[in-house]
Amino acid sequence: MNCYLCGIEAEKRESAQGGKVVICRDCGEYVISDVVLRQLASKPLNFSKMREDLHHQRQSNATSLAQINSETAVWA
Ligand SMILES: [Zn+2]
């Protein structure tokens, strides 16, 4: 599969909490929720703002994976 943010080849795993875990060498590792995945079919994420947000999430909470969910998603 390709990364939902940058579009390059990335690894995808099922997440225990639902959604998908994406491991991208460019964007890092993040969880994307099923709701956001469905919404992605009709609208794109704001790539640069979303990456910034993931970065901030990693800085403020290093123990859990950065999340793209209904609360954190930044749409273009
Ligand atoms: Zn990426």
N, CA, C, O and the ligand as a Tripos MOL2 file, in Angstrom:
@<TRIPOS>MOLECULE
protein
  305   303    77     0     0
PROTEIN
NO_CHARGES

@<TRIPOS>ATOM
      1 N           0.8360   -1.1990    0.0000 N.3       1 MET1
      2 CA          0.0000    0.0000    0.0000 C.3       1 MET1
      3 C           0.8710    1.2490    0.0000 C.2       1 MET1
      4 O           2.0880    1.1750    0.1680 O.2       1 MET1
      5 N           0.2330    2.3870   -0.1890 N.am      2 ASN2
      6 CA          0.9540    3.6500   -0.1150 C.3       2 ASN2
      7 C           0.5040    4.4360    1.1050 C.2       2 ASN2
      8 O          -0.6270    4.3080    1.5720 O.2       2 ASN2
      9 N           1.4230    5.2540    1.6070 N.am      3 CYS3
     10 CA          1.1350    6.1130    2.7530 C.3       3 CYS3
     11 C          -0.0460    7.0330    2.4260 C.2       3 CYS3
     12 O          -0.1250    7.5770    1.3250 O.2       3 CYS3
     13 N          -0.9720    7.2060    3.3960 N.am      4 TYR4
     14 CA         -2.1530    8.0550    3.1760 C.3       4 TYR4
     15 C          -1.7870    9.5300    3.1240 C.2       4 TYR4
     16 O          -2.5610   10.3510    2.6330 O.2       4 TYR4
     17 N          -0.6130    9.8630    3.6290 N.am      5 LEU5
     18 CA         -0.2040   11.2760    3.6480 C.3       5 LEU5
     19 C           0.6570   11.6400    2.4500 C.2       5 LEU5
     20 O           0.3110   12.5370    1.6820 O.2       5 LEU5
     21 N           1.7770   10.9470    2.2890 N.am      6 CYS6
     22 CA          2.7180   11.3790    1.2540 C.3       6 CYS6
     23 C           2.6160   10.5460   -0.0120 C.2       6 CYS6
     24 O           3.1280   10.9430   -1.0590 O.2       6 CYS6
     25 N           1.9560    9.3840    0.0740 N.am      7 GLY7
     26 CA          1.7290    8.5880   -1.1320 C.3       7 GLY7
     27 C           2.8600    7.6520   -1.5220 C.2       7 GLY7
     28 O           2.7530    6.9400   -2.5200 O.2       7 GLY7
     29 N           3.9530    7.6410   -0.7440 N.am      8 ILE8
     30 CA          5.0180    6.6970   -1.0940 C.3       8 ILE8
     31 C           4.7160    5.3200   -0.5040 C.2       8 ILE8
     32 O           3.8620    5.1770    0.3710 O.2       8 ILE8
     33 N           5.4260    4.3240   -0.9970 N.am      9 GLU9
     34 CA          5.2550    2.9550   -0.5510 C.3       9 GLU9
     35 C           5.4750    2.8670    0.9610 C.2       9 GLU9
     36 O           6.4930    3.3340    1.4710 O.2       9 GLU9
     37 N           4.5120    2.2650    1.6790 N.am     10 ALA10
     38 CA          4.6180    2.1600    3.1290 C.3      10 ALA10
     39 C           4.0770    0.8150    3.5710 C.2      10 ALA10
     40 O           3.4010    0.1130    2.8180 O.2      10 ALA10
     41 N           4.3910    0.4780    4.8090 N.am     11 GLU11
     42 CA          3.9210   -0.7830    5.3710 C.3      11 GLU11
     43 C           2.6300   -0.5310    6.1380 C.2      11 GLU11
     44 O           2.4920    0.4970    6.8020 O.2      11 GLU11
     45 N           1.6820   -1.4650    6.0500 N.am     12 LYS12
     46 CA          0.4140   -1.2830    6.7530 C.3      12 LYS12
     47 C           0.1250   -2.4970    7.6110 C.2      12 LYS12
     48 O           0.2860   -3.6360    7.1700 O.2      12 LYS12
     49 N          -0.3070   -2.2460    8.8470 N.am     13 ARG13
     50 CA         -0.6860   -3.3400    9.7510 C.3      13 ARG13
     51 C          -2.0560   -3.0640   10.3380 C.2      13 ARG13
     52 O          -2.4930   -1.9170   10.4350 O.2      13 ARG13
     53 N          -2.7200   -4.1330   10.7250 N.am     14 GLU14
     54 CA         -3.9910   -3.9630   11.4290 C.3      14 GLU14
     55 C          -3.6840   -3.4280   12.8280 C.2      14 GLU14
     56 O          -2.7040   -3.8330   13.4540 O.2      14 GLU14
     57 N          -4.5220   -2.5250   13.3060 N.am     15 SER15
     58 CA         -4.3360   -1.9990   14.6520 C.3      15 SER15
     59 C          -5.2810   -2.7160   15.6020 C.2      15 SER15
     60 O          -6.4260   -3.0030   15.2520 O.2      15 SER15
     61 N          -4.7960   -3.0060   16.8080 N.am     16 ALA16
     62 CA         -5.6210   -3.6880   17.8050 C.3      16 ALA16
     63 C          -6.8010   -2.8210   18.2350 C.2      16 ALA16
     64 O          -7.8420   -3.3430   18.6350 O.2      16 ALA16
     65 N          -6.6440   -1.4980   18.1550 N.am     17 GLN17
     66 CA         -7.7300   -0.5850   18.5550 C.3      17 GLN17
     67 C          -8.6350   -0.2160   17.3880 C.2      17 GLN17
     68 O          -9.4620    0.6850   17.5230 O.2      17 GLN17
     69 N          -8.5070   -0.8710   16.2700 N.am     18 GLY18
     70 CA         -9.2670   -0.5000   15.0810 C.3      18 GLY18
     71 C          -8.4510    0.4520   14.2410 C.2      18 GLY18
     72 O          -7.4950    1.0580   14.7250 O.2      18 GLY18
     73 N          -8.8250    0.5840   12.9850 N.am     19 GLY19
     74 CA         -8.0340    1.4150   12.0830 C.3      19 GLY19
     75 C          -6.7970    0.6820   11.6010 C.2      19 GLY19
     76 O          -6.6800   -0.5330   11.7610 O.2      19 GLY19
     77 N          -5.8730    1.4290   11.0100 N.am     20 LYS20
     78 CA         -4.6610    0.8290   10.4580 C.3      20 LYS20
     79 C          -3.4280    1.5360   11.0020 C.2      20 LYS20
     80 O          -3.4210    2.7490   11.2140 O.2      20 LYS20
     81 N          -2.3880    0.7440   11.2210 N.am     21 VAL21
     82 CA         -1.0980    1.3210   11.5690 C.3      21 VAL21
     83 C          -0.3000    1.4490   10.2710 C.2      21 VAL21
     84 O          -0.1580    0.4780    9.5280 O.2      21 VAL21
     85 N           0.2110    2.6280   10.0040 N.am     22 VAL22
     86 CA          1.0140    2.8480    8.8060 C.3      22 VAL22
     87 C           2.4410    3.1610    9.2240 C.2      22 VAL22
     88 O           2.6830    3.9970   10.0940 O.2      22 VAL22
     89 N           3.3780    2.4740    8.5880 N.am     23 ILE23
     90 CA          4.7790    2.7220    8.8700 C.3      23 ILE23
     91 C           5.4110    3.2460    7.5800 C.2      23 ILE23
     92 O           5.6740    2.5000    6.6380 O.2      23 ILE23
     93 N           5.6410    4.5570    7.5790 N.am     24 CYS24
     94 CA          6.1490    5.2210    6.3890 C.3      24 CYS24
     95 C           7.5380    5.7420    6.6970 C.2      24 CYS24
     96 O           7.7590    6.3030    7.7700 O.2      24 CYS24
     97 N           8.4860    5.5690    5.7730 N.am     25 ARG25
     98 CA          9.8430    6.0250    6.0990 C.3      25 ARG25
     99 C           9.9310    7.5370    6.0640 C.2      25 ARG25
    100 O          10.8870    8.1160    6.5790 O.2      25 ARG25
    101 N           8.9590    8.1740    5.4700 N.am     26 ASP26
    102 CA          8.9460    9.6310    5.4030 C.3      26 ASP26
    103 C           8.1430   10.2450    6.5540 C.2      26 ASP26
    104 O           8.6120   11.1760    7.2090 O.2      26 ASP26
    105 N           6.9370    9.7260    6.8010 N.am     27 CYS27
    106 CA          6.0280   10.3110    7.8080 C.3      27 CYS27
    107 C           6.1630    9.6430    9.1600 C.2      27 CYS27
    108 O           5.6210   10.1410   10.1480 O.2      27 CYS27
    109 N           6.8670    8.5340    9.2300 N.am     28 GLY28
    110 CA          6.9630    7.8180   10.4900 C.3      28 GLY28
    111 C           5.7920    6.8610   10.6570 C.2      28 GLY28
    112 O           5.1410    6.4610    9.6920 O.2      28 GLY28
    113 N           5.5450    6.5070   11.9170 N.am     29 GLU29
    114 CA          4.5210    5.5220   12.2230 C.3      29 GLU29
    115 C           3.2950    6.2360   12.7690 C.2      29 GLU29
    116 O           3.4200    7.0910   13.6460 O.2      29 GLU29
    117 N           2.1070    5.9000   12.2650 N.am     30 TYR30
    118 CA          0.8950    6.5200   12.7840 C.3      30 TYR30
    119 C          -0.2830    5.5710   12.6560 C.2      30 TYR30
    120 O          -0.2560    4.6250   11.8690 O.2      30 TYR30
    121 N          -1.3220    5.8400   13.4450 N.am     31 VAL31
    122 CA         -2.5530    5.0660   13.3700 C.3      31 VAL31
    123 C          -3.5970    5.9330   12.6760 C.2      31 VAL31
    124 O          -3.7660    7.1040   13.0150 O.2      31 VAL31
    125 N          -4.2850    5.3610   11.7200 N.am     32 ILE32
    126 CA         -5.3570    6.0960   11.0500 C.3      32 ILE32
    127 C          -6.6620    5.3460   11.3100 C.2      32 ILE32
    128 O          -6.7440    4.1370   11.0930 O.2      32 ILE32
    129 N          -7.6840    6.0720   11.7770 N.am     33 SER33
    130 CA         -8.9180    5.4060   12.2000 C.3      33 SER33
    131 C          -9.7820    5.0160   11.0100 C.2      33 SER33
    132 O          -9.6530    5.5760    9.9220 O.2      33 SER33
    133 N         -10.6660    4.0460   11.2310 N.am     34 ASP34
    134 CA        -11.5640    3.5850   10.1660 C.3      34 ASP34
    135 C         -12.4570    4.7160    9.6600 C.2      34 ASP34
    136 O         -12.7480    4.8010    8.4670 O.2      34 ASP34
    137 N         -12.8910    5.5870   10.5810 N.am     35 VAL35
    138 CA        -13.7560    6.7130   10.1960 C.3      35 VAL35
    139 C         -13.0230    7.6280    9.2190 C.2      35 VAL35
    140 O         -13.5670    8.0170    8.1860 O.2      35 VAL35
    141 N         -11.7810    7.9630    9.5640 N.am     36 VAL36
    142 CA        -10.9970    8.8450    8.6920 C.3      36 VAL36
    143 C         -10.7200    8.1520    7.3560 C.2      36 VAL36
    144 O         -10.7390    8.7900    6.3030 O.2      36 VAL36
    145 N         -10.4650    6.8570    7.4070 N.am     37 LEU37
    146 CA        -10.2230    6.1140    6.1650 C.3      37 LEU37
    147 C         -11.4300    6.2020    5.2320 C.2      37 LEU37
    148 O         -11.2840    6.3400    4.0180 O.2      37 LEU37
    149 N         -12.6350    6.1210    5.8260 N.am     38 ARG38
    150 CA        -13.8570    6.2380    5.0090 C.3      38 ARG38
    151 C         -14.0010    7.6420    4.4340 C.2      38 ARG38
    152 O         -14.3780    7.8200    3.2760 O.2      38 ARG38
    153 N         -13.6890    8.6500    5.2790 N.am     39 GLN39
    154 CA        -13.8180   10.0400    4.8300 C.3      39 GLN39
    155 C         -12.7940   10.3810    3.7460 C.2      39 GLN39
    156 O         -13.0300   11.2430    2.8990 O.2      39 GLN39
    157 N         -11.6540    9.6870    3.7890 N.am     40 LEU40
    158 CA        -10.5980    9.9390    2.8040 C.3      40 LEU40
    159 C         -11.0540    9.6650    1.3710 C.2      40 LEU40
    160 O         -10.4900   10.1900    0.4120 O.2      40 LEU40
    161 N         -12.0860    8.8340    1.2500 N.am     41 ALA41
    162 CA        -12.6000    8.5250   -0.0820 C.3      41 ALA41
    163 C         -13.1970    9.7670   -0.7380 C.2      41 ALA41
    164 O         -13.2200    9.8690   -1.9640 O.2      41 ALA41
    165 N         -13.6820   10.7180    0.0770 N.am     42 SER42
    166 CA        -14.3400   11.8860   -0.5060 C.3      42 SER42
    167 C         -13.5680   13.1950   -0.3210 C.2      42 SER42
    168 O         -13.8670   14.1810   -0.9940 O.2      42 SER42
    169 N         -12.5760   13.2180    0.5850 N.am     43 LYS43
    170 CA        -11.7860   14.4480    0.7530 C.3      43 LYS43
    171 C         -10.3650   14.1060    1.1720 C.2      43 LYS43
    172 O         -10.1410   13.1110    1.8600 O.2      43 LYS43
    173 N          -9.4030   14.9280    0.7600 N.am     44 PRO44
    174 CA         -8.0060   14.6480    1.1180 C.3      44 PRO44
    175 C          -7.5960   15.3090    2.4240 C.2      44 PRO44
    176 O          -8.1780   16.3120    2.8380 O.2      44 PRO44
    177 N          -6.5910   14.7360    3.0630 N.am     45 LEU45
    178 CA         -6.0130   15.3510    4.2580 C.3      45 LEU45
    179 C          -5.0760   16.4820    3.8430 C.2      45 LEU45
    180 O          -4.5280   16.4740    2.7400 O.2      45 LEU45
    181 N          -4.9010   17.4400    4.7230 N.am     46 ASN46
    182 CA         -3.8970   18.4800    4.5170 C.3      46 ASN46
    183 C          -2.5460   17.8900    4.9170 C.2      46 ASN46
    184 O          -2.2170   17.7950    6.0990 O.2      46 ASN46
    185 N          -1.7830   17.5020    3.9200 N.am     47 PHE47
    186 CA         -0.5510   16.7550    4.1290 C.3      47 PHE47
    187 C           0.4230   17.4510    5.0920 C.2      47 PHE47
    188 O           0.8800   16.8270    6.0490 O.2      47 PHE47
    189 N           0.7460   18.7120    4.8620 N.am     48 SER48
    190 CA          1.7740   19.3580    5.6840 C.3      48 SER48
    191 C           1.2690   19.6320    7.1030 C.2      48 SER48
    192 O           2.0060   19.4310    8.0690 O.2      48 SER48
    193 N           0.0130   20.0910    7.2370 N.am     49 LYS49
    194 CA         -0.5370   20.3400    8.5790 C.3      49 LYS49
    195 C          -0.6760   19.0420    9.3580 C.2      49 LYS49
    196 O          -0.4220   19.0010   10.5610 O.2      49 LYS49
    197 N          -1.0770   17.9890    8.6700 N.am     50 MET50
    198 CA         -1.2470   16.6920    9.3220 C.3      50 MET50
    199 C           0.0950   16.1600    9.8150 C.2      50 MET50
    200 O           0.1930   15.6150   10.9140 O.2      50 MET50
    201 N           1.1170   16.3240    8.9960 N.am     51 ARG51
    202 CA          2.4480   15.8650    9.4080 C.3      51 ARG51
    203 C           2.9500   16.6530   10.6150 C.2      51 ARG51
    204 O           3.5710   16.0910   11.5170 O.2      51 ARG51
    205 N           2.6780   17.9580   10.6260 N.am     52 GLU52
    206 CA          3.0430   18.7870   11.7690 C.3      52 GLU52
    207 C           2.3430   18.2990   13.0350 C.2      52 GLU52
    208 O           2.9510   18.2000   14.1010 O.2      52 GLU52
    209 N           1.0510   17.9970   12.8930 N.am     53 ASP53
    210 CA          0.2790   17.5390   14.0330 C.3      53 ASP53
    211 C           0.8180   16.2050   14.5600 C.2      53 ASP53
    212 O           0.9260   16.0130   15.7710 O.2      53 ASP53
    213 N           1.1520   15.2950   13.6590 N.am     54 LEU54
    214 CA          1.7110   14.0040   14.0830 C.3      54 LEU54
    215 C           3.0050   14.2410   14.8520 C.2      54 LEU54
    216 O           3.2700   13.5870   15.8600 O.2      54 LEU54
    217 N           3.8010   15.1770   14.3660 N.am     55 HIS55
    218 CA          5.0620   15.5240   15.0060 C.3      55 HIS55
    219 C           4.8140   16.0230   16.4360 C.2      55 HIS55
    220 O           5.5010   15.6160   17.3730 O.2      55 HIS55
    221 N           3.8240   16.9090   16.5880 N.am     56 HIS56
    222 CA          3.5080   17.4300   17.9160 C.3      56 HIS56
    223 C           2.9870   16.3320   18.8390 C.2      56 HIS56
    224 O           3.3250   16.2900   20.0220 O.2      56 HIS56
    225 N           2.1720   15.4570   18.2900 N.am     57 GLN57
    226 CA          1.6670   14.3450   19.1100 C.3      57 GLN57
    227 C           2.8140   13.4930   19.6230 C.2      57 GLN57
    228 O           2.8040   13.0660   20.7780 O.2      57 GLN57
    229 N           3.8100   13.2410   18.7700 N.am     58 ARG58
    230 CA          4.9530   12.4190   19.1890 C.3      58 ARG58
    231 C           5.7610   13.1240   20.2610 C.2      58 ARG58
    232 O           6.2940   12.4840   21.1680 O.2      58 ARG58
    233 N           5.8550   14.4540   20.1570 N.am     59 GLN59
    234 CA          6.6100   15.1970   21.1530 C.3      59 GLN59
    235 C           5.9040   15.2050   22.4990 C.2      59 GLN59
    236 O           6.5490   15.1050   23.5430 O.2      59 GLN59
    237 N           4.5630   15.3240   22.4770 N.am     60 SER60
    238 CA          3.8490   15.4440   23.7420 C.3      60 SER60
    239 C           3.5230   14.0840   24.3450 C.2      60 SER60
    240 O           3.2750   13.9870   25.5470 O.2      60 SER60
    241 N           3.5210   13.0530   23.5450 N.am     61 ASN61
    242 CA          3.2180   11.7260   24.0610 C.3      61 ASN61
    243 C           4.0540   10.6880   23.3180 C.2      61 ASN61
    244 O           3.6420   10.1570   22.2860 O.2      61 ASN61
    245 N           5.2320   10.4130   23.8640 N.am     62 ALA62
    246 CA          6.1620    9.5360   23.1620 C.3      62 ALA62
    247 C           5.8120    8.0650   23.3250 C.2      62 ALA62
    248 O           6.3670    7.2130   22.6310 O.2      62 ALA62
    249 N           4.8810    7.7580   24.2490 N.am     63 THR63
    250 CA          4.6210    6.3450   24.5320 C.3      63 THR63
    251 C           3.5570    5.7250   23.6220 C.2      63 THR63
    252 O           3.5220    4.5050   23.4580 O.2      63 THR63
    253 N           2.6930    6.5510   23.0300 N.am     64 SER64
    254 CA          1.7060    5.9440   22.1390 C.3      64 SER64
    255 C           1.8890    6.4720   20.7270 C.2      64 SER64
    256 O           2.4890    7.5250   20.5130 O.2      64 SER64
    257 N           1.3710    5.7320   19.7820 N.am     65 LEU65
    258 CA          1.5110    6.1060   18.3760 C.3      65 LEU65
    259 C           0.7190    7.3710   18.0620 C.2      65 LEU65
    260 O          -0.3350    7.6150   18.6490 O.2      65 LEU65
    261 N           1.2270    8.1600   17.1460 N.am     66 ALA66
    262 CA          0.5010    9.3420   16.6890 C.3      66 ALA66
    263 C          -0.7840    8.8890   15.9910 C.2      66 ALA66
    264 O          -0.8000    7.8890   15.2740 O.2      66 ALA66
    265 N          -1.8600    9.6490   16.2180 N.am     67 GLN67
    266 CA         -3.1870    9.2390   15.7470 C.3      67 GLN67
    267 C          -3.7390   10.1870   14.6890 C.2      67 GLN67
    268 O          -3.6650   11.4080   14.8310 O.2      67 GLN67
    269 N          -4.2840    9.6180   13.6420 N.am     68 ILE68
    270 CA         -5.1270   10.4130   12.7420 C.3      68 ILE68
    271 C          -6.5430    9.8880   12.9470 C.2      68 ILE68
    272 O          -6.9070    8.8330   12.4280 O.2      68 ILE68
    273 N          -7.3380   10.6400   13.7130 N.am     69 ASN69
    274 CA         -8.7120   10.2290   13.9620 C.3      69 ASN69
    275 C          -9.6290   11.4290   13.7710 C.2      69 ASN69
    276 O          -9.1850   12.4870   13.3270 O.2      69 ASN69
    277 N         -10.9010   11.2670   14.1030 N.am     70 SER70
    278 CA        -11.8670   12.3470   13.8730 C.3      70 SER70
    279 C         -11.4620   13.6370   14.5710 C.2      70 SER70
    280 O         -11.7750   14.7310   14.1010 O.2      70 SER70
    281 N         -10.7580   13.5040   15.7030 N.am     71 GLU71
    282 CA        -10.3620   14.6950   16.4530 C.3      71 GLU71
    283 C          -9.1150   15.3550   15.8870 C.2      71 GLU71
    284 O          -9.0030   16.5810   15.9070 O.2      71 GLU71
    285 N          -8.1870   14.5720   15.3880 N.am     72 THR72
    286 CA         -6.9060   15.1550   14.9690 C.3      72 THR72
    287 C          -6.8050   15.3990   13.4620 C.2      72 THR72
    288 O          -5.9160   16.1240   13.0140 O.2      72 THR72
    289 N          -7.6990   14.8050   12.6790 N.am     73 ALA73
    290 CA         -7.5880   14.9260   11.2210 C.3      73 ALA73
    291 C          -7.6470   16.3920   10.7850 C.2      73 ALA73
    292 O          -8.5100   17.1500   11.2270 O.2      73 ALA73
    293 N          -6.7200   16.7710    9.9150 N.am     74 VAL74
    294 CA         -6.7290   18.1160    9.3300 C.3      74 VAL74
    295 C          -7.0160   17.9470    7.8400 C.2      74 VAL74
    296 O          -6.2080   17.4020    7.0890 O.2      74 VAL74
    297 N          -8.1980   18.4340    7.4340 N.am     75 TRP75
    298 CA         -8.5880   18.2490    6.0270 C.3      75 TRP75
    299 C          -8.1170   19.4080    5.1690 C.2      75 TRP75
    300 O          -8.0030   20.5420    5.6340 O.2      75 TRP75
    301 N          -7.8510   19.1080    3.9300 N.am     76 ALA76
    302 CA         -7.3490   20.1410    3.0130 C.3      76 ALA76
    303 C          -8.4580   21.1420    2.6960 C.2      76 ALA76
    304 O          -8.2380   22.0890    1.9410 O.2      76 ALA76
    305 ZN          4.2530    9.0110    4.2850 Zn       77 ZN77
@<TRIPOS>BOND
     1     1     2 1
     2     2     3 1
     3     3     4 2
     4     3     5 am
     5     5     6 1
     6     6     7 1
     7     7     8 2
     8     7     9 am
     9     9    10 1
    10    10    11 1
    11    11    12 2
    12    11    13 am
    13    13    14 1
    14    14    15 1
    15    15    16 2
    16    15    17 am
    17    17    18 1
    18    18    19 1
    19    19    20 2
    20    19    21 am
    21    21    22 1
    22    22    23 1
    23    23    24 2
    24    23    25 am
    25    25    26 1
    26    26    27 1
    27    27    28 2
    28    27    29 am
    29    29    30 1
    30    30    31 1
    31    31    32 2
    32    31    33 am
    33    33    34 1
    34    34    35 1
    35    35    36 2
    36    35    37 am
    37    37    38 1
    38    38    39 1
    39    39    40 2
    40    39    41 am
    41    41    42 1
    42    42    43 1
    43    43    44 2
    44    43    45 am
    45    45    46 1
    46    46    47 1
    47    47    48 2
    48    47    49 am
    49    49    50 1
    50    50    51 1
    51    51    52 2
    52    51    53 am
    53    53    54 1
    54    54    55 1
    55    55    56 2
    56    55    57 am
    57    57    58 1
    58    58    59 1
    59    59    60 2
    60    59    61 am
    61    61    62 1
    62    62    63 1
    63    63    64 2
    64    63    65 am
    65    65    66 1
    66    66    67 1
    67    67    68 2
    68    67    69 am
    69    69    70 1
    70    70    71 1
    71    71    72 2
    72    71    73 am
    73    73    74 1
    74    74    75 1
    75    75    76 2
    76    75    77 am
    77    77    78 1
    78    78    79 1
    79    79    80 2
    80    79    81 am
    81    81    82 1
    82    82    83 1
    83    83    84 2
    84    83    85 am
    85    85    86 1
    86    86    87 1
    87    87    88 2
    88    87    89 am
    89    89    90 1
    90    90    91 1
    91    91    92 2
    92    91    93 am
    93    93    94 1
    94    94    95 1
    95    95    96 2
    96    95    97 am
    97    97    98 1
    98    98    99 1
    99    99   100 2
   100    99   101 am
   101   101   102 1
   102   102   103 1
   103   103   104 2
   104   103   105 am
   105   105   106 1
   106   106   107 1
   107   107   108 2
   108   107   109 am
   109   109   110 1
   110   110   111 1
   111   111   112 2
   112   111   113 am
   113   113   114 1
   114   114   115 1
   115   115   116 2
   116   115   117 am
   117   117   118 1
   118   118   119 1
   119   119   120 2
   120   119   121 am
   121   121   122 1
   122   122   123 1
   123   123   124 2
   124   123   125 am
   125   125   126 1
   126   126   127 1
   127   127   128 2
   128   127   129 am
   129   129   130 1
   130   130   131 1
   131   131   132 2
   132   131   133 am
   133   133   134 1
   134   134   135 1
   135   135   136 2
   136   135   137 am
   137   137   138 1
   138   138   139 1
   139   139   140 2
   140   139   141 am
   141   141   142 1
   142   142   143 1
   143   143   144 2
   144   143   145 am
   145   145   146 1
   146   146   147 1
   147   147   148 2
   148   147   149 am
   149   149   150 1
   150   150   151 1
   151   151   152 2
   152   151   153 am
   153   153   154 1
   154   154   155 1
   155   155   156 2
   156   155   157 am
   157   157   158 1
   158   158   159 1
   159   159   160 2
   160   159   161 am
   161   161   162 1
   162   162   163 1
   163   163   164 2
   164   163   165 am
   165   165   166 1
   166   166   167 1
   167   167   168 2
   168   167   169 am
   169   169   170 1
   170   170   171 1
   171   171   172 2
   172   171   173 am
   173   173   174 1
   174   174   175 1
   175   175   176 2
   176   175   177 am
   177   177   178 1
   178   178   179 1
   179   179   180 2
   180   179   181 am
   181   181   182 1
   182   182   183 1
   183   183   184 2
   184   183   185 am
   185   185   186 1
   186   186   187 1
   187   187   188 2
   188   187   189 am
   189   189   190 1
   190   190   191 1
   191   191   192 2
   192   191   193 am
   193   193   194 1
   194   194   195 1
   195   195   196 2
   196   195   197 am
   197   197   198 1
   198   198   199 1
   199   199   200 2
   200   199   201 am
   201   201   202 1
   202   202   203 1
   203   203   204 2
   204   203   205 am
   205   205   206 1
   206   206   207 1
   207   207   208 2
   208   207   209 am
   209   209   210 1
   210   210   211 1
   211   211   212 2
   212   211   213 am
   213   213   214 1
   214   214   215 1
   215   215   216 2
   216   215   217 am
   217   217   218 1
   218   218   219 1
   219   219   220 2
   220   219   221 am
   221   221   222 1
   222   222   223 1
   223   223   224 2
   224   223   225 am
   225   225   226 1
   226   226   227 1
   227   227   228 2
   228   227   229 am
   229   229   230 1
   230   230   231 1
   231   231   232 2
   232   231   233 am
   233   233   234 1
   234   234   235 1
   235   235   236 2
   236   235   237 am
   237   237   238 1
   238   238   239 1
   239   239   240 2
   240   239   241 am
   241   241   242 1
   242   242   243 1
   243   243   244 2
   244   243   245 am
   245   245   246 1
   246   246   247 1
   247   247   248 2
   248   247   249 am
   249   249   250 1
   250   250   251 1
   251   251   252 2
   252   251   253 am
   253   253   254 1
   254   254   255 1
   255   255   256 2
   256   255   257 am
   257   257   258 1
   258   258   259 1
   259   259   260 2
   260   259   261 am
   261   261   262 1
   262   262   263 1
   263   263   264 2
   264   263   265 am
   265   265   266 1
   266   266   267 1
   267   267   268 2
   268   267   269 am
   269   269   270 1
   270   270   271 1
   271   271   272 2
   272   271   273 am
   273   273   274 1
   274   274   275 1
   275   275   276 2
   276   275   277 am
   277   277   278 1
   278   278   279 1
   279   279   280 2
   280   279   281 am
   281   281   282 1
   282   282   283 1
   283   283   284 2
   284   283   285 am
   285   285   286 1
   286   286   287 1
   287   287   288 2
   288   287   289 am
   289   289   290 1
   290   290   291 1
   291   291   292 2
   292   291   293 am
   293   293   294 1
   294   294   295 1
   295   295   296 2
   296   295   297 am
   297   297   298 1
   298   298   299 1
   299   299   300 2
   300   299   301 am
   301   301   302 1
   302   302   303 1
   303   303   304 2
@<TRIPOS>SUBSTRUCTURE
     1 MET1         2 RESIDUE 1 A MET
     2 ASN2         6 RESIDUE 1 A ASN
     3 CYS3        10 RESIDUE 1 A CYS
     4 TYR4        14 RESIDUE 1 A TYR
     5 LEU5        18 RESIDUE 1 A LEU
     6 CYS6        22 RESIDUE 1 A CYS
     7 GLY7        26 RESIDUE 1 A GLY
     8 ILE8        30 RESIDUE 1 A ILE
     9 GLU9        34 RESIDUE 1 A GLU
    10 ALA10       38 RESIDUE 1 A ALA
    11 GLU11       42 RESIDUE 1 A GLU
    12 LYS12       46 RESIDUE 1 A LYS
    13 ARG13       50 RESIDUE 1 A ARG
    14 GLU14       54 RESIDUE 1 A GLU
    15 SER15       58 RESIDUE 1 A SER
    16 ALA16       62 RESIDUE 1 A ALA
    17 GLN17       66 RESIDUE 1 A GLN
    18 GLY18       70 RESIDUE 1 A GLY
    19 GLY19       74 RESIDUE 1 A GLY
    20 LYS20       78 RESIDUE 1 A LYS
    21 VAL21       82 RESIDUE 1 A VAL
    22 VAL22       86 RESIDUE 1 A VAL
    23 ILE23       90 RESIDUE 1 A ILE
    24 CYS24       94 RESIDUE 1 A CYS
    25 ARG25       98 RESIDUE 1 A ARG
    26 ASP26      102 RESIDUE 1 A ASP
    27 CYS27      106 RESIDUE 1 A CYS
    28 GLY28      110 RESIDUE 1 A GLY
    29 GLU29      114 RESIDUE 1 A GLU
    30 TYR30      118 RESIDUE 1 A TYR
    31 VAL31      122 RESIDUE 1 A VAL
    32 ILE32      126 RESIDUE 1 A ILE
    33 SER33      130 RESIDUE 1 A SER
    34 ASP34      134 RESIDUE 1 A ASP
    35 VAL35      138 RESIDUE 1 A VAL
    36 VAL36      142 RESIDUE 1 A VAL
    37 LEU37      146 RESIDUE 1 A LEU
    38 ARG38      150 RESIDUE 1 A ARG
    39 GLN39      154 RESIDUE 1 A GLN
    40 LEU40      158 RESIDUE 1 A LEU
    41 ALA41      162 RESIDUE 1 A ALA
    42 SER42      166 RESIDUE 1 A SER
    43 LYS43      170 RESIDUE 1 A LYS
    44 PRO44      174 RESIDUE 1 A PRO
    45 LEU45      178 RESIDUE 1 A LEU
    46 ASN46      182 RESIDUE 1 A ASN
    47 PHE47      186 RESIDUE 1 A PHE
    48 SER48      190 RESIDUE 1 A SER
    49 LYS49      194 RESIDUE 1 A LYS
    50 MET50      198 RESIDUE 1 A MET
    51 ARG51      202 RESIDUE 1 A ARG
    52 GLU52      206 RESIDUE 1 A GLU
    53 ASP53      210 RESIDUE 1 A ASP
    54 LEU54      214 RESIDUE 1 A LEU
    55 HIS55      218 RESIDUE 1 A HIS
    56 HIS56      222 RESIDUE 1 A HIS
    57 GLN57      226 RESIDUE 1 A GLN
    58 ARG58      230 RESIDUE 1 A ARG
    59 GLN59      234 RESIDUE 1 A GLN
    60 SER60      238 RESIDUE 1 A SER
    61 ASN61      242 RESIDUE 1 A ASN
    62 ALA62      246 RESIDUE 1 A ALA
    63 THR63      250 RESIDUE 1 A THR
    64 SER64      254 RESIDUE 1 A SER
    65 LEU65      258 RESIDUE 1 A LEU
    66 ALA66      262 RESIDUE 1 A ALA
    67 GLN67      266 RESIDUE 1 A GLN
    68 ILE68      270 RESIDUE 1 A ILE
    69 ASN69      274 RESIDUE 1 A ASN
    70 SER70      278 RESIDUE 1 A SER
    71 GLU71      282 RESIDUE 1 A GLU
    72 THR72      286 RESIDUE 1 A THR
    73 ALA73      290 RESIDUE 1 A ALA
    74 VAL74      294 RESIDUE 1 A VAL
    75 TRP75      298 RESIDUE 1 A TRP
    76 ALA76      302 RESIDUE 1 A ALA
    77 ZN77       305 GROUP 0 **** ****
